[in-house]
């Protein structure tokens, strides 16, 4: 039987809508703060970078990958990051997942961490499918972590280095892991309307001042 660090088996048996606000859980053990990213050709991505070697693990998924999901769990799609080098991961963090919230701090967008099958472990992430809610009702998330996407940017970059094995990090200084989530941003037409509305408001304020 597979052992999922995500506790997804337990969660799948408890699918009644519910959730936890981002501020109810601790920030991950990292000094790296969520950082604004640019426009990306994917919805979610997780990777490991090693100086001198570049990306040694990488998985990116698009809306099409998520909507065509073959591994649906609790309103999300589970993706594992290939581990061709057979890297070990931090055993103290394998059952501590990171919840990714949208900028409102309430809507759960993604989950990332480590999933294991016997002695083999992989970085993995759960992407929300469409407007379905990722539901963790009944799952004890009290020792999990929470991060929040930045508002008004195309994507947000989160640290995941705390999931890497300490010995690997000592032997490969400068290595790091990241999870990148594309943000929902207004469509161009919406931005145009917003700009027109802001311009109109500015004109009205100027007229009032003149009056």
C-alpha positions in Angstrom: 0.0 0.0 0.0 1.3 3.4 -0.9 2.1 5.8 2.0 1.4 9.3 1.0 3.1 12.1 3.0 0.1 14.2 1.9 -2.3 12.1 4.0 -4.4 12.1 0.8 -5.8 8.6 1.5 -7.3 9.9 4.7 -8.5 13.1 3.1 -10.2 11.3 0.2 -12.4 9.5 2.7 -13.5 12.7 4.3 -14.8 14.9 1.5 -17.2 17.3 3.2 -16.5 20.9 2.4 -14.4 22.7 4.9 -11.1 24.5 5.3 -8.6 26.4 7.4 -7.6 30.1 7.0 -4.0 30.7 6.0 -3.2 32.6 9.2 -4.2 29.7 11.3 -1.1 27.7 10.3 2.6 28.5 10.7 4.9 29.8 7.9 7.4 27.2 6.6 10.9 27.0 8.2 12.6 29.2 5.6 13.8 32.8 5.3 12.7 32.9 1.7 9.5 35.0 1.4 7.0 34.5 -1.4 8.3 36.3 -4.4 6.5 37.8 -7.4 7.1 35.9 -10.6 6.5 36.8 -14.3 4.0 35.4 -16.8 4.5 31.7 -17.0 3.4 29.1 -19.6 2.1 26.7 -16.9 -0.3 26.6 -13.9 2.0 25.0 -11.4 5.6 24.0 -11.3 8.0 22.4 -8.8 11.7 21.9 -9.3 15.2 21.4 -7.7 18.1 23.5 -8.8 21.7 22.5 -8.2 24.6 24.9 -9.0 26.7 23.6 -11.9 24.0 21.1 -13.0 20.9 23.3 -13.3 17.5 21.7 -12.9 17.9 18.2 -11.6 14.2 17.7 -10.9 11.3 19.5 -12.6 7.6 19.1 -13.2 5.3 21.7 -14.7 1.6 21.3 -15.5 -0.9 23.3 -17.5 -4.6 23.8 -17.2 -5.1 21.0 -19.7 -3.0 18.6 -17.6 -5.0 19.5 -14.5 -8.4 19.3 -16.2 -7.5 16.0 -17.8 -6.3 14.6 -14.4 -6.0 10.9 -14.0 -5.3 11.1 -10.3 -8.1 13.1 -8.7 -8.1 13.5 -4.9 -10.1 15.8 -2.7 -10.9 18.3 -5.5 -7.3 18.4 -6.8 -5.0 16.6 -9.1 -1.9 15.0 -7.7 1.4 15.3 -9.6 4.7 13.9 -8.6 8.1 15.4 -9.6 10.4 12.8 -11.3 13.3 11.8 -9.1 15.8 10.2 -11.6 18.7 10.6 -9.2 16.9 8.9 -6.3 17.4 11.8 -4.0 16.5 11.5 -0.3 14.3 14.1 1.4 14.1 15.5 4.8 12.4 12.8 6.9 11.2 15.4 9.5 9.2 17.2 6.9 7.6 14.3 5.0 4.3 14.5 6.8 4.2 18.3 7.0 2.7 19.7 3.9 2.5 23.3 2.7 -0.9 24.7 1.9 -1.0 27.5 -0.8 -3.8 30.0 -0.4 -5.0 32.5 -2.9 -4.4 36.2 -2.0 -7.7 36.2 0.0 -6.0 33.9 2.6 -9.1 31.7 2.6 -9.3 29.9 -0.8 -7.0 26.9 -1.0 -5.2 26.8 -4.4 -2.5 24.1 -4.1 -0.7 21.8 -1.7 3.0 20.8 -2.0 5.4 18.6 -0.1 6.8 15.0 -0.3 5.0 11.8 -1.1 6.5 8.3 -0.5 5.9 4.8 -1.8 7.9 2.4 0.3 11.5 3.6 0.3 11.1 5.9 -2.7 10.0 9.5 -2.2 9.3 12.3 -4.6 8.4 16.0 -4.3 4.8 16.3 -5.3 2.0 18.9 -5.5 -1.8 18.9 -5.6 -3.4 21.4 -8.0 -6.9 22.6 -7.7 -9.2 21.5 -10.5 -11.2 24.4 -11.9 -13.5 25.9 -9.3 -13.7 22.7 -7.2 -12.7 23.2 -3.6 -9.7 21.3 -2.2 -11.4 19.8 0.8 -9.4 18.6 3.9 -12.2 18.4 6.3 -11.4 15.9 9.0 -7.7 15.9 8.3 -5.4 17.1 11.0 -3.4 20.0 9.4 -2.3 21.6 12.7 1.4 20.9 12.0 1.3 21.8 8.3 2.5 25.1 6.9 0.7 27.8 5.0 1.7 30.4 2.4 -0.3 32.9 0.5 0.0 34.0 -3.2 0.8 37.6 -3.8 -2.0 39.8 -5.2 -1.7 41.5 -8.5 1.2 39.5 -10.0 1.2 36.8 -12.7 2.8 34.2 -10.5 4.2 33.6 -7.0 7.4 31.7 -6.2 7.6 29.7 -2.9 10.5 28.0 -1.3 10.5 24.2 -0.9 14.1 23.7 0.1 13.1 22.6 3.6 11.9 19.4 2.0 15.4 18.5 0.8 17.7 16.2 2.7 20.2 18.0 5.0 23.1 15.9 3.7 22.3 16.8 0.1 22.2 20.5 1.0 25.6 20.3 2.8 27.2 18.4 -0.1 25.7 20.8 -2.7 25.7 24.3 -1.3 23.5 26.8 -3.1 21.0 24.1 -4.1 17.3 24.9 -3.6 13.7 23.8 -4.4 10.9 26.0 -5.4 7.1 25.7 -6.1 5.7 28.2 -8.6 2.0 28.9 -8.8 0.3 31.0 -11.5 -2.1 33.5 -10.1 -5.5 34.3 -11.4 -5.3 37.8 -12.9 -8.0 39.9 -14.5 -8.6 39.4 -18.3 -7.4 42.3 -20.5 -11.0 43.5 -21.1 -11.5 43.6 -17.3 -8.3 45.6 -16.9 -9.4 48.0 -19.6 -12.8 48.6 -17.9 -11.0 49.1 -14.6 -8.7 51.6 -16.2 -11.6 53.4 -17.8 -13.4 53.5 -14.4 -10.4 54.8 -12.6 -9.9 57.5 -15.3 -13.6 58.5 -15.0 -13.3 58.7 -11.2 -10.2 61.0 -11.6 -12.1 63.3 -14.0 -15.1 63.5 -11.5 -12.7 64.4 -8.7 -11.0 67.1 -10.7 -14.4 68.6 -11.7 -15.5 68.7 -8.0 -12.3 70.4 -7.1 -12.8 73.1 -9.8 -16.4 73.6 -8.7 
